[in-house]
Amino acid sequence: MNIAYLKDLDALYVELSPENPAHAWEAHPGIVLNMSEDGRVIGIEIEHASQQSDLRGLRIGNFPGQVVIVDGQTH
């Protein structure tokens, strides 16, 4: 599983499987599910992510060790 925050798009993407989606479905306004050919959810995109949740606590990176905080601070 991979998680990416695309700051320029203000979108949070959770990749559940690294395959290319066959189609996408907007399950709720701003929540897009990427689907495999056989109907499995392989990715979740949250549009306008910073408006949906407080992303200051979002950590992206390998654990334990260095992580990058979305607000630009490195710990």
N, CA, C and O atoms as CSV, one atom per row, in Angstrom:
chain,resi,resn,atom,element,x,y,z
A,1,MET,N,N,0.851,-1.166,0.000
A,1,MET,CA,C,0.000,0.000,0.000
A,1,MET,C,C,0.900,1.234,0.000
A,1,MET,O,O,1.910,1.281,0.702
A,2,ASN,N,N,0.522,2.218,-0.789
A,2,ASN,CA,C,1.219,3.492,-0.844
A,2,ASN,C,C,0.222,4.610,-0.607
A,2,ASN,O,O,-0.945,4.521,-0.988
A,3,ILE,N,N,0.712,5.668,0.033
A,3,ILE,CA,C,-0.104,6.853,0.256
A,3,ILE,C,C,0.678,8.050,-0.261
A,3,ILE,O,O,1.856,8.213,0.056
A,4,ALA,N,N,0.024,8.885,-1.055
A,4,ALA,CA,C,0.678,10.077,-1.589
A,4,ALA,C,C,-0.239,11.275,-1.409
A,4,ALA,O,O,-1.451,11.185,-1.608
A,5,TYR,N,N,0.356,12.391,-1.032
A,5,TYR,CA,C,-0.388,13.644,-0.989
A,5,TYR,C,C,0.141,14.516,-2.113
A,5,TYR,O,O,1.321,14.865,-2.138
A,6,LEU,N,N,-0.736,14.865,-3.043
A,6,LEU,CA,C,-0.378,15.694,-4.178
A,6,LEU,C,C,-0.772,17.125,-3.840
A,6,LEU,O,O,-1.911,17.543,-4.047
A,7,LYS,N,N,0.212,17.872,-3.307
A,7,LYS,CA,C,-0.071,19.195,-2.766
A,7,LYS,C,C,-0.648,20.137,-3.820
A,7,LYS,O,O,-1.571,20.898,-3.529
A,8,ASP,N,N,-0.109,20.095,-5.050
A,8,ASP,CA,C,-0.599,20.984,-6.103
A,8,ASP,C,C,-2.068,20.752,-6.424
A,8,ASP,O,O,-2.780,21.686,-6.794
A,9,LEU,N,N,-2.524,19.509,-6.285
A,9,LEU,CA,C,-3.916,19.166,-6.557
A,9,LEU,C,C,-4.758,19.109,-5.289
A,9,LEU,O,O,-5.981,18.989,-5.356
A,10,ASP,N,N,-4.106,19.196,-4.141
A,10,ASP,CA,C,-4.750,19.016,-2.841
A,10,ASP,C,C,-5.547,17.710,-2.826
A,10,ASP,O,O,-6.721,17.669,-2.458
A,11,ALA,N,N,-4.853,16.641,-3.245
A,11,ALA,CA,C,-5.495,15.324,-3.308
A,11,ALA,C,C,-4.649,14.311,-2.547
A,11,ALA,O,O,-3.422,14.308,-2.643
A,12,LEU,N,N,-5.317,13.465,-1.801
A,12,LEU,CA,C,-4.671,12.372,-1.083
A,12,LEU,C,C,-5.035,11.089,-1.809
A,12,LEU,O,O,-6.212,10.814,-2.045
A,13,TYR,N,N,-4.012,10.294,-2.165
A,13,TYR,CA,C,-4.269,9.061,-2.894
A,13,TYR,C,C,-3.748,7.878,-2.100
A,13,TYR,O,O,-2.584,7.850,-1.699
A,14,VAL,N,N,-4.608,6.909,-1.878
A,14,VAL,CA,C,-4.246,5.664,-1.204
A,14,VAL,C,C,-4.262,4.569,-2.263
A,14,VAL,O,O,-5.316,4.196,-2.777
A,15,GLU,N,N,-3.070,4.059,-2.578
A,15,GLU,CA,C,-2.949,2.985,-3.566
A,15,GLU,C,C,-2.968,1.654,-2.827
A,15,GLU,O,O,-2.064,1.357,-2.046
A,16,LEU,N,N,-3.989,0.864,-3.073
A,16,LEU,CA,C,-4.123,-0.434,-2.424
A,16,LEU,C,C,-3.438,-1.532,-3.222
A,16,LEU,O,O,-2.983,-2.528,-2.659
A,17,SER,N,N,-3.367,-1.343,-4.550
A,17,SER,CA,C,-2.718,-2.294,-5.442
A,17,SER,C,C,-2.082,-1.499,-6.576
A,17,SER,O,O,-2.696,-0.554,-7.071
A,18,PRO,N,N,-0.866,-1.855,-7.006
A,18,PRO,CA,C,-0.153,-1.052,-8.001
A,18,PRO,C,C,-0.612,-1.243,-9.452
A,18,PRO,O,O,0.102,-0.841,-10.371
A,19,GLU,N,N,-1.758,-1.833,-9.675
A,19,GLU,CA,C,-2.221,-2.051,-11.049
A,19,GLU,C,C,-2.954,-0.832,-11.595
A,19,GLU,O,O,-3.426,0.013,-10.835
A,20,ASN,N,N,-3.042,-0.753,-12.907
A,20,ASN,CA,C,-3.756,0.349,-13.553
A,20,ASN,C,C,-5.258,0.136,-13.412
A,20,ASN,O,O,-5.750,-0.972,-13.622
A,21,PRO,N,N,-5.994,1.197,-13.055
A,21,PRO,CA,C,-7.439,1.037,-12.895
A,21,PRO,C,C,-8.147,0.854,-14.236
A,21,PRO,O,O,-7.762,1.447,-15.245
A,22,ALA,N,N,-9.171,0.037,-14.226
A,22,ALA,CA,C,-10.007,-0.163,-15.411
A,22,ALA,C,C,-11.064,0.935,-15.497
A,22,ALA,O,O,-11.456,1.335,-16.593
A,23,HIS,N,N,-11.527,1.423,-14.345
A,23,HIS,CA,C,-12.499,2.504,-14.310
A,23,HIS,C,C,-12.504,3.136,-12.913
A,23,HIS,O,O,-11.945,2.591,-11.961
A,24,ALA,N,N,-13.142,4.280,-12.825
A,24,ALA,CA,C,-13.238,4.995,-11.549
A,24,ALA,C,C,-14.710,5.264,-11.254
A,24,ALA,O,O,-15.537,5.376,-12.158
A,25,TRP,N,N,-15.005,5.361,-9.979
A,25,TRP,CA,C,-16.377,5.599,-9.538
A,25,TRP,C,C,-16.336,6.638,-8.429
A,25,TRP,O,O,-15.616,6.460,-7.446
A,26,GLU,N,N,-17.086,7.707,-8.567
A,26,GLU,CA,C,-17.171,8.721,-7.525
A,26,GLU,C,C,-18.208,8.253,-6.509
A,26,GLU,O,O,-19.411,8.425,-6.703
A,27,ALA,N,N,-17.725,7.664,-5.436
A,27,ALA,CA,C,-18.592,7.073,-4.417
A,27,ALA,C,C,-19.332,8.134,-3.606
A,27,ALA,O,O,-20.424,7.892,-3.091
A,28,HIS,N,N,-18.725,9.300,-3.501
A,28,HIS,CA,C,-19.267,10.414,-2.739
A,28,HIS,C,C,-18.601,11.644,-3.335
A,28,HIS,O,O,-17.483,11.530,-3.838
A,29,PRO,N,N,-19.226,12.808,-3.306
A,29,PRO,CA,C,-18.550,13.976,-3.881
A,29,PRO,C,C,-17.137,14.150,-3.296
A,29,PRO,O,O,-16.961,14.305,-2.087
A,30,GLY,N,N,-16.147,14.119,-4.183
A,30,GLY,CA,C,-14.758,14.285,-3.764
A,30,GLY,C,C,-14.049,13.005,-3.369
A,30,GLY,O,O,-12.861,13.039,-3.050
A,31,ILE,N,N,-14.743,11.880,-3.381
A,31,ILE,CA,C,-14.152,10.579,-3.054
A,31,ILE,C,C,-14.275,9.682,-4.282
A,31,ILE,O,O,-15.373,9.272,-4.658
A,32,VAL,N,N,-13.127,9.385,-4.905
A,32,VAL,CA,C,-13.118,8.591,-6.128
A,32,VAL,C,C,-12.444,7.253,-5.848
A,32,VAL,O,O,-11.330,7.196,-5.326
A,33,LEU,N,N,-13.142,6.182,-6.207
A,33,LEU,CA,C,-12.590,4.837,-6.069
A,33,LEU,C,C,-12.106,4.364,-7.429
A,33,LEU,O,O,-12.867,4.357,-8.396
A,34,ASN,N,N,-10.838,3.968,-7.506
A,34,ASN,CA,C,-10.307,3.359,-8.717
A,34,ASN,C,C,-10.531,1.866,-8.608
A,34,ASN,O,O,-10.218,1.245,-7.592
A,35,MET,N,N,-11.082,1.297,-9.679
A,35,MET,CA,C,-11.503,-0.096,-9.653
A,35,MET,C,C,-10.715,-0.921,-10.668
A,35,MET,O,O,-10.331,-0.424,-11.727
A,36,SER,N,N,-10.481,-2.183,-10.327
A,36,SER,CA,C,-9.858,-3.128,-11.253
A,36,SER,C,C,-10.920,-3.643,-12.219
A,36,SER,O,O,-12.112,-3.381,-12.056
A,37,GLU,N,N,-10.470,-4.370,-13.209
A,37,GLU,CA,C,-11.389,-4.955,-14.191
A,37,GLU,C,C,-12.414,-5.872,-13.519
A,37,GLU,O,O,-13.568,-5.938,-13.941
A,38,ASP,N,N,-11.975,-6.587,-12.456
A,38,ASP,CA,C,-12.884,-7.517,-11.776
A,38,ASP,C,C,-13.639,-6.893,-10.597
A,38,ASP,O,O,-14.247,-7.606,-9.799
A,39,GLY,N,N,-13.597,-5.549,-10.489
A,39,GLY,CA,C,-14.417,-4.858,-9.497
A,39,GLY,C,C,-13.788,-4.609,-8.146
A,39,GLY,O,O,-14.463,-4.132,-7.234
A,40,ARG,N,N,-12.506,-4.922,-7.993
A,40,ARG,CA,C,-11.832,-4.655,-6.717
A,40,ARG,C,C,-11.430,-3.185,-6.632
A,40,ARG,O,O,-11.062,-2.584,-7.641
A,41,VAL,N,N,-11.498,-2.605,-5.433
A,41,VAL,CA,C,-10.999,-1.251,-5.206
A,41,VAL,C,C,-9.478,-1.333,-5.129
A,41,VAL,O,O,-8.934,-2.042,-4.282
A,42,ILE,N,N,-8.790,-0.607,-6.014
A,42,ILE,CA,C,-7.330,-0.636,-6.021
A,42,ILE,C,C,-6.729,0.712,-5.633
A,42,ILE,O,O,-5.517,0.822,-5.449
A,43,GLY,N,N,-7.568,1.736,-5.509
A,43,GLY,CA,C,-7.089,3.038,-5.090
A,43,GLY,C,C,-8.230,3.927,-4.653
A,43,GLY,O,O,-9.361,3.792,-5.120
A,44,ILE,N,N,-7.915,4.843,-3.748
A,44,ILE,CA,C,-8.903,5.785,-3.234
A,44,ILE,C,C,-8.309,7.179,-3.334
A,44,ILE,O,O,-7.232,7.437,-2.797
A,45,GLU,N,N,-9.003,8.076,-4.016
A,45,GLU,CA,C,-8.553,9.459,-4.125
A,45,GLU,C,C,-9.504,10.347,-3.343
A,45,GLU,O,O,-10.722,10.263,-3.500
A,46,ILE,N,N,-8.938,11.196,-2.502
A,46,ILE,CA,C,-9.724,12.155,-1.734
A,46,ILE,C,C,-9.361,13.537,-2.259
A,46,ILE,O,O,-8.264,14.039,-2.016
A,47,GLU,N,N,-10.294,14.145,-2.981
A,47,GLU,CA,C,-10.087,15.472,-3.539
A,47,GLU,C,C,-10.290,16.521,-2.452
A,47,GLU,O,O,-11.052,16.303,-1.510
A,48,HIS,N,N,-9.613,17.654,-2.579
A,48,HIS,CA,C,-9.695,18.744,-1.595
A,48,HIS,C,C,-9.386,18.204,-0.197
A,48,HIS,O,O,-10.086,18.510,0.768
A,49,ALA,N,N,-8.343,17.410,-0.109
A,49,ALA,CA,C,-8.017,16.685,1.121
A,49,ALA,C,C,-7.799,17.608,2.318
A,49,ALA,O,O,-8.213,17.282,3.431
A,50,SER,N,N,-7.159,18.750,2.104
A,50,SER,CA,C,-6.887,19.637,3.242
A,50,SER,C,C,-8.169,20.272,3.778
A,50,SER,O,O,-8.197,20.755,4.910
A,51,GLN,N,N,-9.219,20.274,2.977
A,51,GLN,CA,C,-10.506,20.786,3.438
A,51,GLN,C,C,-11.323,19.702,4.130
A,51,GLN,O,O,-12.259,20.001,4.871
A,52,GLN,N,N,-10.968,18.442,3.885
A,52,GLN,CA,C,-11.686,17.308,4.456
A,52,GLN,C,C,-11.137,16.908,5.825
A,52,GLN,O,O,-11.860,16.385,6.672
A,53,SER,N,N,-9.832,17.169,6.022
A,53,SER,CA,C,-9.178,16.694,7.239
A,53,SER,C,C,-7.970,17.565,7.556
A,53,SER,O,O,-7.459,18.268,6.685
A,54,ASP,N,N,-7.527,17.517,8.773
A,54,ASP,CA,C,-6.318,18.220,9.193
A,54,ASP,C,C,-5.118,17.361,8.793
A,54,ASP,O,O,-4.865,16.327,9.412
A,55,LEU,N,N,-4.384,17.777,7.775
A,55,LEU,CA,C,-3.276,16.982,7.252
A,55,LEU,C,C,-1.949,17.249,7.953
A,55,LEU,O,O,-0.933,16.666,7.574
A,56,ARG,N,N,-1.932,18.114,8.962
A,56,ARG,CA,C,-0.666,18.411,9.642
A,56,ARG,C,C,-0.051,17.176,10.285
A,56,ARG,O,O,1.166,17.114,10.462
A,57,GLY,N,N,-0.873,16.196,10.636
A,57,GLY,CA,C,-0.360,14.984,11.261
A,57,GLY,C,C,-0.069,13.866,10.285
A,57,GLY,O,O,0.372,12.791,10.692
A,58,LEU,N,N,-0.308,14.098,8.995
A,58,LEU,CA,C,-0.060,13.072,7.989
A,58,LEU,C,C,1.433,12.879,7.808
A,58,LEU,O,O,2.159,13.829,7.514
A,59,ARG,N,N,1.884,11.662,7.982
A,59,ARG,CA,C,3.303,11.351,7.816
A,59,ARG,C,C,3.453,10.404,6.644
A,59,ARG,O,O,2.738,9.409,6.529
A,60,ILE,N,N,4.398,10.735,5.775
A,60,ILE,CA,C,4.654,9.920,4.604
A,60,ILE,C,C,6.115,9.500,4.645
A,60,ILE,O,O,6.996,10.352,4.766
A,61,GLY,N,N,6.386,8.219,4.549
A,61,GLY,CA,C,7.762,7.747,4.550
A,61,GLY,C,C,7.859,6.380,5.177
A,61,GLY,O,O,6.850,5.753,5.499
A,62,ASN,N,N,9.081,5.924,5.346
A,62,ASN,CA,C,9.332,4.625,5.962
A,62,ASN,C,C,9.319,4.755,7.478
A,62,ASN,O,O,9.784,5.760,8.016
A,63,PHE,N,N,8.804,3.771,8.159
A,63,PHE,CA,C,8.759,3.761,9.618
A,63,PHE,C,C,9.585,2.605,10.117
A,63,PHE,O,O,9.556,1.575,9.443
A,64,PRO,N,N,10.312,2.641,11.201
A,64,PRO,CA,C,10.714,3.894,11.856
A,64,PRO,C,C,11.784,4.579,11.025
A,64,PRO,O,O,12.300,4.005,10.066
A,65,GLY,N,N,12.107,5.776,11.389
A,65,GLY,CA,C,13.114,6.535,10.668
A,65,GLY,C,C,12.559,7.872,10.266
A,65,GLY,O,O,11.591,8.365,10.845
A,66,GLN,N,N,13.179,8.448,9.272
A,66,GLN,CA,C,12.781,9.774,8.844
A,66,GLN,C,C,11.416,9.740,8.162
A,66,GLN,O,O,11.142,8.878,7.327
A,67,VAL,N,N,10.588,10.674,8.526
A,67,VAL,CA,C,9.298,10.835,7.881
A,67,VAL,C,C,9.165,12.282,7.452
A,67,VAL,O,O,9.809,13.157,8.031
A,68,VAL,N,N,8.363,12.547,6.474
A,68,VAL,CA,C,8.127,13.901,6.011
A,68,VAL,C,C,6.706,14.286,6.377
A,68,VAL,O,O,5.749,13.598,6.022
A,69,ILE,N,N,6.583,15.388,7.088
A,69,ILE,CA,C,5.280,15.909,7.481
A,69,ILE,C,C,4.784,16.802,6.350
A,69,ILE,O,O,5.575,17.537,5.758
A,70,VAL,N,N,3.517,16.755,6.046
A,70,VAL,CA,C,2.956,17.497,4.927
A,70,VAL,C,C,3.234,18.983,5.033
A,70,VAL,O,O,3.394,19.648,4.009
A,71,ASP,N,N,3.297,19.526,6.250
A,71,ASP,CA,C,3.521,20.967,6.384
A,71,ASP,C,C,4.960,21.352,6.069
A,71,ASP,O,O,5.334,22.513,6.235
A,72,GLY,N,N,5.769,20.407,5.620
A,72,GLY,CA,C,7.120,20.710,5.175
A,72,GLY,C,C,8.198,20.431,6.195
A,72,GLY,O,O,9.380,20.494,5.858
A,73,GLN,N,N,7.841,20.125,7.426
A,73,GLN,CA,C,8.839,19.838,8.453
A,73,GLN,C,C,9.288,18.379,8.320
A,73,GLN,O,O,8.481,17.490,8.050
A,74,THR,N,N,10.575,18.155,8.511
A,74,THR,CA,C,11.105,16.802,8.476
A,74,THR,C,C,11.510,16.405,9.879
A,74,THR,O,O,12.165,17.171,10.586
A,75,HIS,N,N,11.119,15.202,10.282
A,75,HIS,CA,C,11.455,14.705,11.628
A,75,HIS,C,C,12.143,13.367,11.516
A,75,HIS,O,O,12.510,12.774,12.530
